[in-house]
Amino acid sequence: MFAVHLVAFYFTKLKEDQIKKVDRYLYHMRLSDEVLLDVMKRFQAEMVKGLGRDTNPTATLKMLPTFVRSTPDGSEKGDFLALDLGGSKFRVLKVKVSEDGKQNVQMESQFYPTPKEIIHGSGTELFKYVAECLTDFMEAKDIKHKKLPLGFTFSFPCRQNKLEEGVLLSWTKHFKVRGVHQTDVVSSLRKALRKHQDIDVDVLALVNDTVGTMMTCGYDDQRCEVGVIIGTGTNACYMEEMSNIDLVEGDEGRMCINTEWGAFGDDGSLEGIRTEFDREIDLGSINPGKQLFEKMISGLYLGELVRLILLKMAREKLLFNGKLSTDLCTKGKIETRHVAAMEKYKEGLNNTKEILTELGLTPSEEDCVAVQHVCTIVSFRSANLCAAALAAILTRLRENKKLIRLRTTVGMDGTLYKTHPQYAKRLHKVVRRLVPNCDVRFLLSESGSGKGAAMVTAVAYRLLSQRKRIDEILAYFRLTKEDLIEVKNKMRTELERGLKKETQPTATVKMLPTFVCGTPDGTEKGKFLALDLGGTNFRVLLVKIRRSKSVRMYNKIFAIPLEIMQGTGEELFDHIVQCIAEFLEYMGIKGARLPLGFTFSFPCRQASIDKGALIGWTKGFKATDCEGEDVVDMLREAIKRRNEFDLDIVAIVNDTVGTMMTCGYEDPNCEIGLIAGTGSNVCYMEDMKNIEVVQGDQGRMCINTEWGGFGDNGCINTIRTKYDKEVDEGSLNPGKQRYEKMTSGMYLGEIVRQILIDLTKQGLLFRGQISETLRSRGIFETKFLSQIESDRLALLQVRKILQQLGLDSTCDDSIIVKEVCGRISKRAAQLCGAGLAAVVEKIRENRNLEHLKTTVGVDGTLYKLHPHFSRVLQETVRQLAPHCDVTFLLSEDGSGKGAALITAVAKRMHGIAEN
């Protein structure tokens, strides 16, 4: 009995001695809680850096948005395929989701090897192999005849801009495939799949394995909001608040962030705890200097770490009597599975002896005890480091939710976590010690990340069907090049019809002569008044012109109330005169009889430069007793009624003509004026010989096209949508100005509103609830399109705009609204561009030129303020009029200056210019 106790004591003492020896030798690998809390703090700081737009490029934690925002809502159903690539094996799965969603999921899967020649070969070979394995699986399961959606679990860092796209940032673990870095892996997979014409697979989602783990565990536990993998590689993901993710627009809800925590420490922040063995592992790896955190933790490296330690201890005669073996000196001969076997509770020492013997060594009992403890220290350090990083994530979740105590679940997967006998227990214990204010449940993913990819795909499939319905609506507004050429040709036909005496009465484009036959030559001088009426604001200007092409302007803007716009003609012109009186009083020139140019931005039939009979109101004006009347006479009568001052009305000018003249003062090549604002119109210099409604065939005259009426004869009905018709029917002038109603700021917002109502009725927006605000005509002003489409505007601000309109929107709603606005404004710009292409082509052909160089003077809030309108318009003109070199010159001073210039030219031409 004594002998037994003596042996036990000897063995215990021997064990203690060996453990102390290893502890002293590997002192730097034993991390205190103080060190772990410091690691945790550094990790938190890197998370913040990774989430920031400006700091992300230098952050070691890339915090990659995954675009996984939704979990299944129970309506998912169908068969889905999943691929799982990233570890030591490649897996193909078929997942069947029943109608009751997450309650019933059935899976079949097949593992395929990943040979070294594949994972160290070319990208083409890798994706060809993946496609071949998938085809083999589908044939074995007799599903080649089915069209199936597929989710791709790809366990390497990718930058995603959408769910079904991922640009590989770097290979990790033991993969190093050529030609894939910085390319979209989904595109590569699709290309490989297209070569297999006997299968029909739709890749809907690219999912990191960690995300797949979180989603899989999320079906069993709704609290699961973190996924961690500790296997061949290591990584974590978690649900971050959208408002904290600078890299993605939007603030509504949450998005899963793939931390790619394996690269933590690549900036040197872990140098204080890295050992000589870590540095040797790194130098001998296929990616030196990268994934340093992973190289201290994951299954790919732990066995090699143990080998390097044993090798050095043996060389220092601390193990195996200083004797080495070939296998001990050979890289990769100790694997993580060996480490796990050596740490088993009861048979660990026996396993250690067997493994060391297989390595060609003759270990003593002391050696086995020491080697087992080396394994314990290496694996314990791995669990400690994982625990510190996970504790940082849990702390962030708690702080995001502003909770004193967090209750949450972490989904876990990976061979090291699952198969190592002590790893999970150690990890859990340390996490709970580091974050005592978090109640954490660790849930093992029984089905792996492949099921998660299938579930993400099931959600994406549901969202895709909704997306298709939205696309079907927006497709009505998509114009092909052929559509635009047809619009250009029909516009050209209407331009010709408007110029001919015989067809002019029935032409939709009225081609009104303006009697403006000259442009400024630089000799004009004097003081001129200008009036500018054409929108909801009225402007009065005093313009001083000097011979040196110096122009000084003073102006005041007055509102035109709706009741005046739609009252009587007498009330409208009395209001105008009242505004003039205020301006003259303000400038102290009430007694001066100044020449005046009147910019009147509505279609008028002119008999001379100072006479214009209104053809019809546009842009929301509907004052009575004006149509058919000479508006210059009406202004003169109103001045007489006021009987306070007198003015010399020299010219009535369309705002488009004013814009052309203003820009012509800067650029002699300017012979076209374009307005793209509240209304839409074009004028240009036409050869007199082509203007049959005016006598004379010498020189040129500016023609005011009044192109807003284009299409009133039905010639563009093929591109008008039901929404255009609804806007037209609800307008003040149904059946008129159809082109303008598709292109101008007065109507674009209303078209958007009609589409939003339809999408909401279909349950695709605003939770299917049509608010009273949305029912209100005119509530969605066109200025909101410009704001919503701004590239600098985050979805948070889009949502604020919608909230101002009484529309309670989600982040997804905001995305859809932004898309609708973009589609409507793009169509408007393309239609304007097609019309303008017809005008420049006509000028070119008038002059029998092979190539025309000309300038277009442009004004209008839509062109000036919308972030994309001008670019799309110019691109369309270039595309449809390739033989015309068109410069666009923005009218900075508005059409009022143009009216003054036309007045000055008219005075000069009459020889009565005033000093």
Order of alpha helices (4+ residues) and beta strands (2+ residues): alpha-alpha-beta-beta-beta-beta-alpha-alpha-beta-beta-beta-alpha-beta-alpha-beta-beta-beta-alpha-alpha-alpha-alpha-alpha-alpha-beta-alpha-alpha-beta-alpha-alpha-beta-beta-beta-beta-alpha-alpha-beta-beta-beta-alpha-beta-alpha-beta-beta-beta-alpha-alpha-alpha-alpha-alpha-alpha-alpha-beta-alpha-alpha-beta-alpha
